Amino acid sequence: LDHVSAALSSDDVALRVSSLKSIGEEPGLQQLLPYFVRHVCDVIARNLRNHVQLAGALQLVAELLVNPNFDLDRYLHQLL
């Protein structure tokens, strides 16, 4: 989780893209789902005026939605 949050706030586009791609494809990240959701909520709450951070959080949500191995039903109310 620390690696992903650092990658999303990094200026390195390749690192950000590869981290997001792995979240969208990896089946073994299901146990980290509550932490990803909490991270998104925290980033949005703290960075309402920082468009770069908000875009990163939304990209993370998009990859969470794309991954067919994630069951987001329990966390949907937090993401809304």
N, CA, C and O atoms as a MOPAC input file, in Angstrom:
PM7 MOZYME 1SCF
protein

 N      0.82600 1    -1.19600 1     0.00000 1
 C      0.00000 1     0.00000 1     0.00000 1
 C      0.86300 1     1.25000 1     0.00000 1
 O      0.55800 1     2.21500 1    -0.70100 1
 N      1.92400 1     1.24300 1     0.76800 1
 C      2.81600 1     2.40400 1     0.79000 1
 C      3.44800 1     2.62700 1    -0.58200 1
 O      3.61900 1     3.76400 1    -1.02100 1
 N      3.79000 1     1.53800 1    -1.24500 1
 C      4.38300 1     1.62900 1    -2.58200 1
 C      3.39400 1     2.25800 1    -3.56500 1
 O      3.76700 1     3.11000 1    -4.37200 1
 N      2.14800 1     1.83700 1    -3.49300 1
 C      1.12700 1     2.35000 1    -4.40400 1
 C      0.84700 1     3.82000 1    -4.12100 1
 O      0.75000 1     4.61900 1    -5.05300 1
 N      0.71700 1     4.18800 1    -2.85600 1
 C      0.43500 1     5.58900 1    -2.53800 1
 C      1.60400 1     6.48600 1    -2.93400 1
 O      1.39400 1     7.61400 1    -3.38100 1
 N      2.83400 1     5.99600 1    -2.77400 1
 C      3.99400 1     6.77500 1    -3.21800 1
 C      4.02400 1     6.88300 1    -4.73800 1
 O      4.37700 1     7.93100 1    -5.28100 1
 N      3.66100 1     5.81600 1    -5.41800 1
 C      3.65800 1     5.83500 1    -6.88600 1
 C      2.59500 1     6.77700 1    -7.42600 1
 O      2.82300 1     7.45700 1    -8.42600 1
 N      1.44000 1     6.82700 1    -6.78100 1
 C      0.36500 1     7.69300 1    -7.26000 1
 C      0.68600 1     9.16900 1    -7.06000 1
 O      0.21600 1    10.01200 1    -7.82400 1
 N      1.46700 1     9.48600 1    -6.06000 1
 C      1.82400 1    10.88400 1    -5.83500 1
 C      3.14900 1    11.25100 1    -6.50000 1
 O      3.59700 1    12.39300 1    -6.40100 1
 N      3.76600 1    10.30500 1    -7.16600 1
 C      5.05200 1    10.53300 1    -7.83300 1
 C      4.85400 1    11.26800 1    -9.15400 1
 O      3.78600 1    11.22500 1    -9.76300 1
 N      5.91600 1    11.93900 1    -9.57000 1
 C      5.90900 1    12.60000 1   -10.88000 1
 C      6.29600 1    11.64100 1   -12.00000 1
 O      6.17600 1    11.97600 1   -13.17800 1
 N      6.75800 1    10.45600 1   -11.63400 1
 C      7.17400 1     9.44600 1   -12.60500 1
 C      5.93500 1     8.77700 1   -13.18800 1
 O      5.27900 1     7.97600 1   -12.52300 1
 N      5.62900 1     9.10900 1   -14.41700 1
 C      4.41600 1     8.61100 1   -15.07100 1
 C      4.47100 1     7.09900 1   -15.26300 1
 O      3.46600 1     6.41300 1   -15.08200 1
 N      5.62800 1     6.58400 1   -15.62400 1
 C      5.76300 1     5.13600 1   -15.86000 1
 C      5.50600 1     4.35200 1   -14.57700 1
 O      4.85900 1     3.30500 1   -14.60800 1
 N      6.00300 1     4.84500 1   -13.46300 1
 C      5.77600 1     4.18600 1   -12.18100 1
 C      4.29700 1     4.22700 1   -11.80300 1
 O      3.74900 1     3.23800 1   -11.31500 1
 N      3.65900 1     5.36100 1   -12.02700 1
 C      2.23500 1     5.50600 1   -11.71300 1
 C      1.39000 1     4.57500 1   -12.57400 1
 O      0.47300 1     3.92600 1   -12.07100 1
 N      1.69000 1     4.50700 1   -13.85300 1
 C      0.92600 1     3.66500 1   -14.77600 1
 C      1.10800 1     2.19000 1   -14.44300 1
 O      0.14200 1     1.42700 1   -14.46700 1
 N      2.33000 1     1.78400 1   -14.13300 1
 C      2.56300 1     0.36500 1   -13.82600 1
 C      1.89500 1    -0.02500 1   -12.51100 1
 O      1.39000 1    -1.14100 1   -12.38700 1
 N      1.88300 1     0.86700 1   -11.53500 1
 C      1.20400 1     0.56200 1   -10.26900 1
 C     -0.29600 1     0.43900 1   -10.47600 1
 O     -0.92300 1    -0.48000 1    -9.94800 1
 N     -0.87300 1     1.35000 1   -11.23400 1
 C     -2.30900 1     1.28500 1   -11.49200 1
 C     -2.66900 1     0.04300 1   -12.30200 1
 O     -3.69000 1    -0.59700 1   -12.05200 1
 N     -1.82900 1    -0.28700 1   -13.26600 1
 C     -2.09200 1    -1.47400 1   -14.08400 1
 C     -2.07700 1    -2.74300 1   -13.23600 1
 O     -2.91100 1    -3.62800 1   -13.42500 1
 N     -1.13000 1    -2.83200 1   -12.30400 1
 C     -1.06400 1    -4.02300 1   -11.45900 1
 C     -2.27800 1    -4.11700 1   -10.53600 1
 O     -2.74700 1    -5.21800 1   -10.24800 1
 N     -2.78800 1    -2.99300 1   -10.07500 1
 C     -3.99300 1    -3.00900 1    -9.23800 1
 C     -5.19300 1    -3.48600 1   -10.05000 1
 O     -6.05000 1    -4.20000 1    -9.53000 1
 N     -5.25600 1    -3.10200 1   -11.30100 1
 C     -6.36400 1    -3.50100 1   -12.15100 1
 C     -6.33300 1    -4.95100 1   -12.58700 1
 O     -7.34300 1    -5.48100 1   -13.05100 1
 N     -5.17900 1    -5.60700 1   -12.44600 1
 C     -5.03700 1    -6.96400 1   -12.96700 1
 C     -4.73200 1    -8.03300 1   -11.91100 1
 O     -5.09100 1    -9.19400 1   -12.10500 1
 N     -4.09500 1    -7.67900 1   -10.82400 1
 C     -3.63400 1    -8.65800 1    -9.84000 1
 C     -4.78200 1    -9.24100 1    -9.02400 1
 O     -5.54400 1    -8.48700 1    -8.41700 1
 N     -4.92400 1   -10.56400 1    -8.99600 1
 C     -5.98300 1   -11.18400 1    -8.20300 1
 C     -5.65600 1   -11.26700 1    -6.71300 1
 O     -6.56900 1   -11.40100 1    -5.89800 1
 N     -4.39100 1   -11.19000 1    -6.33900 1
 C     -3.99100 1   -11.38900 1    -4.95600 1
 C     -4.08500 1   -10.15200 1    -4.08100 1
 O     -3.65400 1   -10.18600 1    -2.92800 1
 N     -4.62400 1    -9.08300 1    -4.58500 1
 C     -4.69000 1    -7.83500 1    -3.81800 1
 C     -6.02400 1    -7.64700 1    -3.09800 1
 O     -6.27000 1    -6.58800 1    -2.52300 1
 N     -6.87100 1    -8.64700 1    -3.12400 1
 C     -8.20300 1    -8.55700 1    -2.50600 1
 C     -8.11200 1    -8.17800 1    -1.02700 1
 O     -8.92700 1    -7.39200 1    -0.54200 1
 N     -7.14200 1    -8.72100 1    -0.31400 1
 C     -7.02500 1    -8.44000 1     1.11600 1
 C     -6.60300 1    -6.99600 1     1.38600 1
 O     -6.77700 1    -6.50500 1     2.50100 1
 N     -6.05200 1    -6.31300 1     0.38600 1
 C     -5.67000 1    -4.90800 1     0.54400 1
 C     -6.78000 1    -3.93700 1     0.16700 1
 O     -6.61600 1    -2.72300 1     0.29400 1
 N     -7.89300 1    -4.46000 1    -0.29100 1
 C     -8.98800 1    -3.61300 1    -0.75300 1
 C     -9.46700 1    -2.60300 1     0.29000 1
 O     -9.65700 1    -1.44200 1    -0.07200 1
 N     -9.67700 1    -2.96400 1     1.56300 1
 C    -10.10300 1    -1.95500 1     2.53900 1
 C     -9.08300 1    -0.83300 1     2.71100 1
 O     -9.45500 1     0.31300 1     2.96400 1
 N     -7.81100 1    -1.15800 1     2.57600 1
 C     -6.77100 1    -0.14100 1     2.71000 1
 C     -6.73400 1     0.78800 1     1.49900 1
 O     -6.49800 1     1.98800 1     1.64100 1
 N     -6.96900 1     0.22800 1     0.30100 1
 C     -7.05100 1     1.06600 1    -0.88800 1
 C     -8.22500 1     2.03700 1    -0.78500 1
 O     -8.08800 1     3.21800 1    -1.10300 1
 N     -9.36300 1     1.54200 1    -0.34600 1
 C    -10.54600 1     2.38600 1    -0.21200 1
 C    -10.29700 1     3.48100 1     0.82300 1
 O    -10.64700 1     4.64000 1     0.59800 1
 N     -9.70300 1     3.12700 1     1.93700 1
 C     -9.38500 1     4.11600 1     2.98000 1
 C     -8.41600 1     5.16300 1     2.45100 1
 O     -8.54700 1     6.34900 1     2.75300 1
 N     -7.44100 1     4.71700 1     1.65800 1
 C     -6.47400 1     5.63900 1     1.05800 1
 C     -7.18500 1     6.63100 1     0.13700 1
 O     -6.90600 1     7.82900 1     0.18400 1
 N     -8.08900 1     6.14600 1    -0.69100 1
 C     -8.82400 1     7.02400 1    -1.59600 1
 C     -9.62300 1     8.05600 1    -0.79600 1
 O     -9.61300 1     9.24200 1    -1.12900 1
 N    -10.30100 1     7.61900 1     0.23600 1
 C    -11.09200 1     8.54400 1     1.06500 1
 C    -10.20500 1     9.59200 1     1.72200 1
 O    -10.57200 1    10.76500 1     1.77900 1
 N     -9.05200 1     9.18600 1     2.21200 1
 C     -8.13000 1    10.12000 1     2.84500 1
 C     -7.57100 1    11.13700 1     1.85500 1
 O     -7.49400 1    12.32900 1     2.15400 1
 N     -7.18500 1    10.66300 1     0.68300 1
 C     -6.63000 1    11.56300 1    -0.33300 1
 C     -7.66600 1    12.58800 1    -0.75200 1
 O     -7.34800 1    13.77000 1    -0.88800 1
 N     -8.88900 1    12.15800 1    -0.95800 1
 C     -9.93500 1    13.08500 1    -1.38000 1
 C    -10.23600 1    14.09600 1    -0.27800 1
 O    -10.41300 1    15.28100 1    -0.56200 1
 N    -10.29700 1    13.64800 1     0.96500 1
 C    -10.60900 1    14.54900 1     2.06900 1
 C     -9.51200 1    15.59300 1     2.28500 1
 O     -9.81000 1    16.73300 1     2.64200 1
 N     -8.25600 1    15.22100 1     2.07500 1
 C     -7.14100 1    16.13000 1     2.33400 1
 C     -6.75500 1    17.00700 1     1.15300 1
 O     -6.09500 1    18.02900 1     1.33900 1
 N     -7.14900 1    16.63400 1    -0.04500 1
 C     -6.63800 1    17.31400 1    -1.24400 1
 C     -7.74700 1    17.81300 1    -2.16000 1
 O     -7.69100 1    17.60000 1    -3.37100 1
 N     -8.73600 1    18.46100 1    -1.60700 1
 C     -9.85000 1    18.92000 1    -2.43200 1
 C     -9.43500 1    19.96900 1    -3.46100 1
 O    -10.10300 1    20.13000 1    -4.48300 1
 N     -8.36300 1    20.66700 1    -3.20700 1
 C     -7.90400 1    21.69500 1    -4.14800 1
 C     -6.70200 1    21.25400 1    -4.97300 1
 O     -6.22900 1    22.00500 1    -5.82700 1
 N     -6.21100 1    20.06500 1    -4.73200 1
 C     -5.05400 1    19.55500 1    -5.46700 1
 C     -5.54700 1    18.59800 1    -6.54600 1
 O     -5.84500 1    17.43600 1    -6.27200 1
 N     -5.62900 1    19.09500 1    -7.75600 1
 C     -6.21200 1    18.31700 1    -8.84600 1
 C     -5.36900 1    17.10300 1    -9.22900 1
 O     -5.90600 1    16.09800 1    -9.69400 1
 N     -4.08100 1    17.18800 1    -9.04100 1
 C     -3.21100 1    16.05600 1    -9.37300 1
 C     -3.48700 1    14.88900 1    -8.42900 1
 O     -3.61300 1    13.74900 1    -8.87500 1
 N     -3.58200 1    15.16300 1    -7.13400 1
 C     -3.86700 1    14.11500 1    -6.15200 1
 C     -5.26800 1    13.53800 1    -6.36000 1
 O     -5.46600 1    12.32800 1    -6.25100 1
 N     -6.22900 1    14.39800 1    -6.65500 1
 C     -7.59300 1    13.91500 1    -6.89900 1
 C     -7.65400 1    13.02600 1    -8.13200 1
 O     -8.35200 1    12.01300 1    -8.13900 1
 N     -6.92800 1    13.40400 1    -9.16700 1
 C     -6.89100 1    12.57800 1   -10.38000 1
 C     -6.28000 1    11.21900 1   -10.08600 1
 O     -6.75100 1    10.20400 1   -10.59800 1
 N     -5.24300 1    11.18900 1    -9.27100 1
 C     -4.62800 1     9.91200 1    -8.89000 1
 C     -5.58300 1     9.03200 1    -8.10400 1
 O     -5.63000 1     7.81900 1    -8.30900 1
 N     -6.34700 1     9.64600 1    -7.20000 1
 C     -7.32400 1     8.88100 1    -6.41900 1
 C     -8.41500 1     8.32000 1    -7.32200 1
 O     -8.84200 1     7.17900 1    -7.14700 1
 N     -8.86500 1     9.11000 1    -8.27900 1
 C     -9.90200 1     8.63200 1    -9.19100 1
 C     -9.38500 1     7.54700 1   -10.12500 1
 O    -10.12500 1     6.63500 1   -10.49200 1
 N     -8.12900 1     7.64400 1   -10.50600 1
 C     -7.53800 1     6.58400 1   -11.32100 1
 C     -7.44500 1     5.29000 1   -10.53000 1
 O     -7.64600 1     4.20500 1   -11.07600 1
 N     -7.14100 1     5.40700 1    -9.25000 1
 C     -7.09700 1     4.22800 1    -8.38900 1
 C     -8.47900 1     3.59700 1    -8.27700 1
 O     -8.60500 1     2.37400 1    -8.34300 1
 N     -9.50500 1     4.40500 1    -8.11200 1
 C    -10.87700 1     3.88700 1    -8.05000 1
 C    -11.23900 1     3.19900 1    -9.36300 1
 O    -11.87100 1     2.14300 1    -9.35800 1
 N    -10.84400 1     3.78900 1   -10.47600 1
 C    -11.13600 1     3.18200 1   -11.77800 1
 C    -10.48400 1     1.80700 1   -11.89900 1
 O    -11.10200 1     0.87900 1   -12.42200 1
 N     -9.26300 1     1.66100 1   -11.43000 1
 C     -8.58500 1     0.36900 1   -11.49500 1
 C     -9.19700 1    -0.63400 1   -10.51700 1
 O     -9.24900 1    -1.82900 1   -10.80600 1
 N     -9.65500 1    -0.15700 1    -9.37500 1
 C    -10.34600 1    -1.05400 1    -8.44100 1
 C    -11.62900 1    -1.59000 1    -9.06500 1
 O    -11.98400 1    -2.75100 1    -8.86100 1
 N    -12.31700 1    -0.75300 1    -9.81700 1
 C    -13.56200 1    -1.17100 1   -10.47100 1
 C    -13.30700 1    -2.12700 1   -11.62900 1
 O    -14.13800 1    -2.98700 1   -11.92300 1
 N    -12.17200 1    -1.98000 1   -12.28100 1
 C    -11.84100 1    -2.82100 1   -13.44100 1
 C    -11.45300 1    -4.23800 1   -13.02700 1
 O    -11.71600 1    -5.19400 1   -13.75600 1
 N    -10.83300 1    -4.37100 1   -11.86900 1
 C    -10.34200 1    -5.67800 1   -11.43600 1
 C    -11.52200 1    -6.59700 1   -11.10600 1
 O    -12.28100 1    -6.31400 1   -10.17900 1
 N    -11.68600 1    -7.69300 1   -11.85500 1
 C    -12.83300 1    -8.58600 1   -11.62300 1
 C    -12.71100 1    -9.40200 1   -10.33000 1
 O    -13.68500 1   -10.02000 1    -9.89900 1
 N    -11.55000 1    -9.41000 1    -9.72200 1
 C    -11.34600 1   -10.18300 1    -8.50300 1
 C    -11.75100 1    -9.42800 1    -7.24100 1
 O    -11.82000 1   -10.01700 1    -6.16200 1
 N    -12.01500 1    -8.14100 1    -7.36700 1
 C    -12.38300 1    -7.32600 1    -6.21200 1
 C    -13.88900 1    -7.31300 1    -6.03400 1
 O    -14.63800 1    -7.13600 1    -6.99500 1
 N    -14.31900 1    -7.49900 1    -4.81400 1
 C    -15.72700 1    -7.39600 1    -4.46700 1
 C    -15.92200 1    -6.07000 1    -3.73800 1
 O    -15.70200 1    -5.97600 1    -2.53100 1
 N    -16.33300 1    -5.06000 1    -4.47600 1
 C    -16.43200 1    -3.70500 1    -3.93100 1
 C    -17.76700 1    -3.40700 1    -3.25700 1
 O    -17.97500 1    -2.29000 1    -2.78400 1
 N    -18.65900 1    -4.36300 1    -3.20400 1
 C    -19.98300 1    -4.11100 1    -2.63800 1
 C    -19.91500 1    -3.59900 1    -1.20100 1
 O    -20.67800 1    -2.71000 1    -0.82400 1
 N    -19.02400 1    -4.14500 1    -0.41200 1
 C    -18.90100 1    -3.73800 1     0.99700 1
 C    -18.35600 1    -2.32800 1     1.15700 1
 O    -18.56900 1    -1.68900 1     2.18700 1
 N    -17.65800 1    -1.84300 1     0.14600 1
 C    -16.96000 1    -0.56200 1     0.25800 1
 C    -17.56800 1     0.52900 1    -0.61300 1
 O    -17.08100 1     1.65900 1    -0.62500 1
 N    -18.60300 1     0.20200 1    -1.32400 1
 C    -19.19600 1     1.15200 1    -2.25300 1
 C    -19.69100 1     2.41300 1    -1.57000 1
 O    -19.54000 1     3.50600 1    -2.11500 1
 N    -20.27600 1     2.28500 1    -0.39700 1
 C    -20.79600 1     3.45500 1     0.30400 1
 C    -19.65300 1     4.40700 1     0.70100 1
 O    -19.86800 1     5.61600 1     0.77900 1
 N    -18.46600 1     3.89000 1     0.94600 1
 C    -17.33400 1     4.75000 1     1.28100 1
 C    -16.79900 1     5.47100 1     0.04700 1
 O    -16.32900 1     6.60600 1     0.13900 1
 N    -16.87000 1     4.81800 1    -1.09100 1
 C    -16.38400 1     5.42400 1    -2.31300 1
 C    -17.32900 1     6.49200 1    -2.86800 1
 O    -16.91900 1     7.37100 1    -3.62700 1
 N    -18.58400 1     6.39900 1    -2.47800 1
 C    -19.53600 1     7.40000 1    -2.96100 1
 C    -19.44400 1     8.61600 1    -2.08300 1
 O    -20.16000 1     9.59200 1    -2.30500 1

